[in-house]
């Protein structure tokens, strides 16, 4: 399993994220606090607090590099995230 922190804080981002993630086979979960939903489900995503970055769990490790590259616009850069707290 691979974990990435992502930001999908608008309807446009949610729609395009789900479109991309549905191009890949396997299981993908989004986690915010104690809530875990299927990352391929728009309705599930709406049950999360998307005002903050959420964790994406990628269980398809065979194609993880391709998936991470496709989702790169949504992945939170750890360096930028650390600077925001300074």
Legacy VTK file of the C-alpha trace (Angstrom):
# vtk DataFile Version 3.0
C-alpha trace
ASCII
DATASET POLYDATA
POINTS 86 float
0.000 0.000 0.000
1.174 3.516 -0.824
-0.136 6.610 0.945
-0.228 10.137 -0.479
-1.707 13.320 0.935
-3.963 14.985 -1.648
-5.987 18.163 -1.962
-9.410 17.964 -3.660
-11.069 21.026 -2.166
-13.450 21.967 -4.987
-16.138 20.347 -7.135
-13.941 20.616 -10.242
-11.042 18.894 -8.476
-13.290 16.123 -7.172
-14.774 15.482 -10.602
-11.428 15.344 -12.391
-9.814 13.290 -9.584
-12.574 10.657 -9.759
-12.338 10.544 -13.551
-8.594 9.847 -13.353
-8.784 7.324 -10.506
-11.505 5.360 -12.316
-9.093 4.730 -15.187
-7.138 2.354 -12.931
-8.067 -1.052 -11.561
-7.735 -1.830 -7.912
-8.731 -0.410 -4.587
-8.229 3.221 -3.624
-9.415 4.715 -0.346
-9.595 8.296 0.887
-9.252 8.871 4.616
-10.107 11.990 6.583
-10.033 11.572 10.347
-11.941 8.399 11.166
-13.835 8.318 7.828
-12.680 6.020 5.033
-14.399 6.019 1.623
-13.901 4.537 -1.807
-11.833 7.086 -3.776
-13.775 6.177 -6.937
-17.046 7.400 -5.414
-18.043 11.053 -5.797
-20.771 10.576 -3.200
-18.287 9.042 -0.778
-15.905 11.956 -1.198
-18.686 14.390 -0.291
-18.929 12.715 3.116
-15.337 13.770 3.908
-13.994 17.053 5.202
-12.272 18.182 2.006
-11.417 21.623 3.332
-8.097 20.041 4.341
-5.874 17.553 2.523
-6.932 13.914 2.840
-4.937 10.687 2.698
-5.124 8.553 -0.448
-4.363 4.858 0.054
-3.286 3.139 -3.151
-3.489 -0.651 -2.988
-2.522 -1.201 -6.652
1.252 -1.248 -6.106
1.962 -2.755 -9.551
0.956 0.494 -11.257
1.508 2.917 -8.372
4.122 4.975 -10.243
1.689 5.635 -13.099
-1.147 6.397 -10.723
0.930 8.830 -8.647
2.099 10.570 -11.821
-1.479 10.891 -13.119
-2.600 12.306 -9.768
0.377 14.636 -9.320
-1.747 17.833 -9.616
-3.632 16.744 -6.473
-0.710 15.514 -4.384
0.345 17.892 -1.635
4.021 18.776 -1.827
5.453 18.110 1.644
7.931 20.982 1.331
5.156 23.484 0.566
2.995 22.062 3.354
5.824 22.558 5.867
6.392 26.147 4.749
2.733 26.969 5.310
3.161 26.341 9.040
6.200 28.622 9.467
LINES 1 87
86 0 1 2 3 4 5 6 7 8 9 10 11 12 13 14 15 16 17 18 19 20 21 22 23 24 25 26 27 28 29 30 31 32 33 34 35 36 37 38 39 40 41 42 43 44 45 46 47 48 49 50 51 52 53 54 55 56 57 58 59 60 61 62 63 64 65 66 67 68 69 70 71 72 73 74 75 76 77 78 79 80 81 82 83 84 85
